[in-house]
Amino acid sequence: MGSRKEAFKTRENVFDRFTIANIMKICHQLGIPEDKLMPISIGKEANLFKASSPERDYAIKIYRLETCDFNRMQDYLKGDYRFKSLKNKRQVIFAWAKREFINLRAASSSGIACPLPYLSKFNIIVMQFIGKEWPSPKLKDALLKSKKAKLEMLQKTCRQVNMLKKINLVHGDLSEYNILVKEQEPCLIDFSHSSPADSALGRELCQRDRENIMRFFKGIGLEEDKIQKEISKA
């Protein structure tokens, strides 16, 4: 048990006892051995781990209860009519994780390229690991050498955005940091900001996604009119 707990400590970031206890339960439930846990990234509010069982690889996202921006999360959740009556910090963080899980489930079941969600427990989400030994590269690091490859990636990304719109979702935080590239196909990740397109924040989040798409693809050399043409289809 001790060595498994150590796997969830990275430098100064140490999870609280409540979170560690639930991580241990999930690892036991999924049959994840102690030596099959690997930290992938440390964010301001969440840590991401790769975890491997004999059946498959998982990505485990854990929101840190002590460092999450409670007020920011609450502001976003207030604009999402699916979540009401959240009275304290833990309820907000748990709802934030649950919302990401629900968004992933809706997106993946509709054929959108994103990690398959497996389970959600309090501030923990277990989902499909995208990659092989290491995660697939983010769009910002992907090798798109030709203008044709860049245009095709733009078109594929906009198709994913359009598919989200058809199920009344907007990603809300779409950028080159939240798109993985696997076998030359975009895979959308980090659905924590995703909201119904017809919610109070829907239009604002949609516009932000469009601006981020424009900024990135313009920055790698595509003409603005071509980018706008593809964005208008999304």
C-alpha positions as CSV (number, residue, x, y, z in Angstrom):
1,M,0.0,0.0,0.0
2,G,2.8,2.4,0.9
3,S,4.6,2.2,-2.5
4,R,1.3,2.7,-4.3
5,K,0.7,5.9,-2.3
6,E,4.2,7.1,-3.2
7,A,3.2,6.8,-6.9
8,F,0.6,9.6,-6.3
9,K,3.1,12.0,-4.8
10,T,5.0,14.2,-7.2
11,R,7.4,16.7,-5.8
12,E,5.5,19.2,-3.6
13,N,2.1,17.9,-4.7
14,V,0.6,15.5,-2.2
15,F,-3.0,14.4,-2.3
16,D,-5.2,14.5,0.8
17,R,-6.1,11.3,2.6
18,F,-9.6,11.2,1.3
19,T,-8.4,11.3,-2.3
20,I,-5.6,8.8,-1.8
21,A,-8.1,6.4,-0.2
22,N,-10.4,6.6,-3.2
23,I,-7.5,6.2,-5.6
24,M,-6.5,3.0,-3.9
25,K,-10.1,1.7,-4.1
26,I,-10.2,2.5,-7.9
27,C,-6.8,0.8,-8.5
28,H,-8.0,-2.3,-6.6
29,Q,-11.3,-2.3,-8.6
30,L,-9.5,-2.0,-11.9
31,G,-6.7,-4.4,-11.1
32,I,-4.0,-1.9,-11.5
33,P,-0.7,-3.2,-10.0
34,E,1.5,-0.9,-7.8
35,D,4.3,-0.7,-10.4
36,K,1.9,0.4,-13.2
37,L,1.3,4.0,-12.2
38,M,3.1,6.8,-14.0
39,P,2.7,10.6,-13.6
40,I,2.1,12.3,-16.9
41,S,1.4,15.9,-16.0
42,I,0.9,18.3,-13.1
43,G,-1.5,21.1,-13.6
44,K,-2.6,24.0,-11.5
45,E,-5.7,22.1,-10.4
46,A,-5.3,18.5,-11.4
47,N,-2.7,15.8,-11.9
48,L,-2.8,13.2,-14.7
49,F,-1.5,9.7,-14.4
50,K,-1.1,6.7,-16.7
51,A,-2.3,3.5,-15.0
52,S,-2.0,0.0,-16.6
53,S,-4.0,-3.1,-15.8
54,P,-3.6,-6.4,-17.6
55,E,-6.6,-5.5,-19.8
56,R,-5.8,-1.9,-20.8
57,D,-4.1,1.4,-20.2
58,Y,-6.0,4.2,-18.3
59,A,-5.6,7.9,-17.8
60,I,-6.5,8.9,-14.3
61,K,-7.3,12.6,-13.8
62,I,-7.4,13.8,-10.2
63,Y,-8.5,17.2,-9.1
64,R,-6.7,18.4,-6.0
65,L,-9.1,19.4,-3.4
66,E,-6.8,21.9,-1.7
67,T,-5.7,23.9,-4.8
68,C,-8.7,24.0,-7.2
69,D,-10.0,27.4,-8.1
70,F,-13.3,26.9,-6.4
71,N,-14.7,30.3,-7.4
72,R,-13.9,29.9,-11.1
73,M,-15.4,26.5,-11.1
74,Q,-18.5,27.7,-9.4
75,D,-18.9,30.6,-11.9
76,Y,-18.9,28.1,-14.8
77,L,-21.2,25.7,-13.1
78,K,-23.7,28.5,-12.5
79,G,-23.9,28.9,-16.2
80,D,-24.7,25.2,-16.8
81,Y,-28.3,24.4,-16.1
82,R,-27.4,20.7,-15.6
83,F,-25.9,21.5,-12.2
84,K,-27.7,23.3,-9.4
85,S,-27.6,23.8,-5.6
86,L,-23.9,23.4,-5.0
87,K,-23.3,24.6,-1.5
88,N,-19.7,24.1,-0.6
89,K,-16.2,23.8,-2.1
90,R,-16.1,20.0,-2.2
91,Q,-19.5,19.8,-3.9
92,V,-18.4,22.2,-6.6
93,I,-15.2,20.2,-7.3
94,F,-17.0,16.9,-7.3
95,A,-19.6,18.4,-9.7
96,W,-16.8,19.7,-11.9
97,A,-15.3,16.3,-12.2
98,K,-18.7,14.7,-12.8
99,R,-19.5,17.2,-15.5
100,E,-16.3,16.4,-17.4
101,F,-17.2,12.7,-17.1
102,I,-20.7,13.3,-18.4
103,N,-19.4,15.5,-21.3
104,L,-16.9,12.8,-22.3
105,R,-19.6,10.2,-22.2
106,A,-22.0,12.2,-24.4
107,A,-19.2,13.1,-26.8
108,S,-17.7,9.6,-27.1
109,S,-21.1,7.9,-27.5
110,S,-21.8,10.3,-30.4
111,G,-18.6,9.3,-32.3
112,I,-16.6,12.3,-31.4
113,A,-12.8,11.6,-31.1
114,C,-12.1,11.9,-27.4
115,P,-11.1,9.6,-24.5
116,L,-13.7,7.0,-23.5
117,P,-14.7,7.6,-19.9
118,Y,-14.8,4.6,-17.6
119,L,-15.7,5.9,-14.2
120,S,-16.0,9.0,-12.0
121,K,-15.7,9.0,-8.3
122,F,-15.7,12.3,-6.3
123,N,-12.7,14.3,-7.7
124,I,-11.3,11.4,-9.8
125,I,-12.0,10.5,-13.4
126,V,-10.8,7.4,-15.1
127,M,-10.7,7.4,-18.9
128,Q,-9.0,5.9,-21.9
129,F,-5.3,6.5,-22.3
130,I,-4.6,8.1,-25.7
131,G,-1.2,7.0,-26.9
132,K,1.1,4.0,-26.5
133,E,3.9,4.1,-24.0
134,W,3.6,7.8,-23.8
135,P,0.6,10.1,-24.5
136,S,0.0,11.1,-28.1
137,P,1.5,14.6,-28.9
138,K,-0.5,17.7,-28.4
139,L,-1.5,19.6,-31.5
140,K,1.1,22.3,-30.6
141,D,3.8,19.7,-30.8
142,A,2.5,17.7,-33.8
143,L,4.6,17.6,-37.0
144,L,2.4,19.2,-39.6
145,K,5.0,19.9,-42.3
146,S,3.0,20.6,-45.4
147,K,0.3,23.2,-45.9
148,K,-1.9,20.3,-47.0
149,A,-1.4,18.5,-43.7
150,K,-2.2,21.7,-41.8
151,L,-5.4,22.3,-43.8
152,E,-6.5,18.7,-43.3
153,M,-5.9,18.9,-39.5
154,L,-8.0,22.2,-39.5
155,Q,-10.8,20.5,-41.4
156,K,-10.8,17.4,-39.1
157,T,-10.8,19.6,-36.0
158,C,-13.7,21.7,-37.3
159,R,-15.7,18.5,-38.1
160,Q,-15.2,17.4,-34.5
161,V,-16.5,20.8,-33.3
162,N,-19.5,20.5,-35.6
163,M,-20.3,17.1,-34.2
164,L,-20.2,18.5,-30.7
165,K,-22.7,21.2,-31.8
166,K,-25.1,18.5,-33.1
167,I,-25.3,17.1,-29.5
168,N,-25.7,20.6,-28.1
169,L,-22.2,20.8,-26.6
170,V,-19.5,23.4,-26.9
171,H,-16.0,22.4,-25.8
172,G,-15.2,25.7,-24.1
173,D,-11.5,25.3,-23.8
174,L,-10.4,24.2,-27.3
175,S,-6.8,25.0,-28.2
176,E,-3.6,23.4,-29.4
177,Y,-3.1,22.2,-25.8
178,N,-6.4,20.3,-25.6
179,I,-6.1,18.4,-28.9
180,L,-4.0,15.3,-29.1
181,V,-2.9,14.0,-32.5
182,K,-3.0,10.2,-32.9
183,E,-2.2,8.8,-36.3
184,Q,-2.8,12.1,-38.0
185,E,-6.3,12.4,-36.4
186,P,-7.3,15.0,-33.8
187,C,-8.6,13.8,-30.4
188,L,-10.2,16.3,-28.2
189,I,-9.4,16.2,-24.5
190,D,-10.2,18.2,-21.3
191,F,-13.9,18.6,-21.4
192,S,-14.1,20.2,-18.0
193,H,-15.3,23.5,-19.5
194,S,-17.8,22.0,-21.9
195,S,-21.3,23.3,-21.5
196,P,-24.6,23.0,-23.4
197,A,-24.5,25.2,-26.5
198,D,-27.8,26.7,-25.4
199,S,-26.6,27.5,-21.8
200,A,-25.9,31.0,-20.5
201,L,-22.2,30.6,-21.4
202,G,-22.6,28.7,-24.6
203,R,-22.2,31.5,-27.1
204,E,-19.2,33.0,-25.3
205,L,-17.4,29.6,-25.0
206,C,-18.1,28.8,-28.7
207,Q,-16.6,32.2,-29.8
208,R,-13.5,31.5,-27.6
209,D,-13.0,28.1,-29.3
210,R,-13.3,29.7,-32.7
211,E,-10.8,32.4,-31.9
212,N,-8.3,29.8,-30.5
213,I,-8.6,27.7,-33.7
214,M,-8.1,30.8,-35.8
215,R,-5.1,31.9,-33.8
216,F,-3.3,28.6,-33.9
217,F,-3.8,27.7,-37.5
218,K,-3.0,31.3,-38.6
219,G,0.2,31.0,-36.5
220,I,1.4,27.9,-38.4
221,G,0.9,29.5,-41.8
222,L,-2.6,29.0,-43.0
223,E,-4.4,31.9,-44.7
224,E,-7.1,33.6,-42.6
225,D,-9.8,33.3,-45.2
226,K,-9.2,29.5,-45.5
227,I,-9.4,29.1,-41.8
228,Q,-12.6,31.2,-41.6
229,K,-14.2,29.2,-44.3
230,E,-13.7,26.0,-42.3
231,I,-14.7,27.5,-39.0
232,S,-17.9,28.7,-40.5
233,K,-18.8,25.1,-41.2
234,A,-18.4,24.2,-37.5
